[in-house]
Amino acid sequence: MMTFMWVCLIIVILCIFGLLYRVFKGPSTPDRLIALDAIGVMLISAIALISILFETEFFIEVILLIAIMSFIGTVSFSKFIEKGEIIEHDRNS
């Protein structure tokens, strides 16, 4: 079972490197954004596998933190791509 977990961890790490290639060489900005979001998911998977391998629950907080940061980053980048600004200022006041 431990060998299977190590193989899964290596596959996830290889996927992260493939996604990093897509972030730097992506044909368009939305493709790069999706790759960044997928890197966040892969990081969560890798940390979960490491937590299982080391038989500890310490990394659960790290997983939650990365998930929250990944979600906020994806939403802000999407809003920036769509509207050109992240924080809208009220122009009437």
C-alpha positions in Angstrom: 0.0 0.0 0.0 2.8 2.4 0.8 4.4 1.8 -2.6 1.1 2.7 -4.3 1.0 5.9 -2.3 4.6 6.8 -3.4 3.7 6.1 -7.0 0.6 8.3 -6.8 2.7 11.1 -5.2 5.3 10.9 -8.0 2.5 11.0 -10.6 0.9 14.1 -9.0 4.3 15.8 -8.9 4.8 15.0 -12.6 1.3 16.5 -13.3 2.4 19.7 -11.5 5.4 20.0 -13.7 3.2 19.5 -16.8 0.8 22.2 -15.6 3.7 24.6 -14.9 4.7 24.1 -18.6 1.1 25.1 -19.5 1.3 28.2 -17.2 4.4 29.5 -18.9 3.7 28.4 -22.5 -0.1 28.5 -22.5 -1.7 29.8 -25.7 -4.1 32.1 -23.9 -4.7 33.7 -20.6 -7.7 31.6 -19.6 -5.7 28.5 -20.3 -3.0 29.7 -17.9 -5.6 30.5 -15.3 -7.1 27.0 -15.5 -3.6 25.6 -15.2 -3.0 27.6 -12.1 -6.2 26.4 -10.6 -5.3 22.8 -11.4 -1.9 23.3 -9.8 -3.7 24.3 -6.6 -5.8 21.1 -6.8 -2.6 19.0 -7.4 -0.9 20.6 -4.5 -3.8 19.7 -2.3 -3.6 16.1 -3.5 0.1 16.0 -3.0 -0.1 17.3 0.6 -3.0 14.8 1.3 -0.8 11.9 0.1 2.1 13.2 2.2 -0.2 13.3 5.2 -1.2 9.7 4.6 2.4 8.6 4.1 3.6 10.3 7.3 0.4 9.2 9.2 -0.2 12.7 10.6 -3.2 15.0 10.7 -1.0 18.1 10.9 -1.2 18.8 7.2 -5.0 19.1 7.2 -4.8 22.8 8.1 -2.3 23.3 5.3 -4.7 21.7 2.8 -7.5 24.0 3.9 -5.3 27.1 3.6 -4.1 26.2 0.1 -7.7 25.5 -0.9 -8.9 28.9 0.3 -6.0 30.7 -1.3 -6.4 28.8 -4.6 -10.1 29.7 -4.7 -9.6 33.4 -3.9 -6.8 33.5 -6.6 -8.9 31.9 -9.2 -11.9 34.2 -8.6 -9.7 37.3 -8.6 -7.9 36.4 -11.8 -11.2 35.5 -13.5 -12.6 38.9 -12.5 -9.5 40.6 -13.7 -9.7 38.9 -17.1 -13.4 39.6 -17.5 -13.5 43.3 -16.3 -9.9 44.5 -16.3 -10.0 45.4 -12.6 -10.3 43.4 -9.4 -11.7 46.0 -7.0 -14.4 48.3 -8.4 -14.5 51.8 -7.1 -17.8 53.7 -6.9 -17.4 56.5 -9.4 -20.5 58.5 -8.2 -19.0 59.6 -4.9 
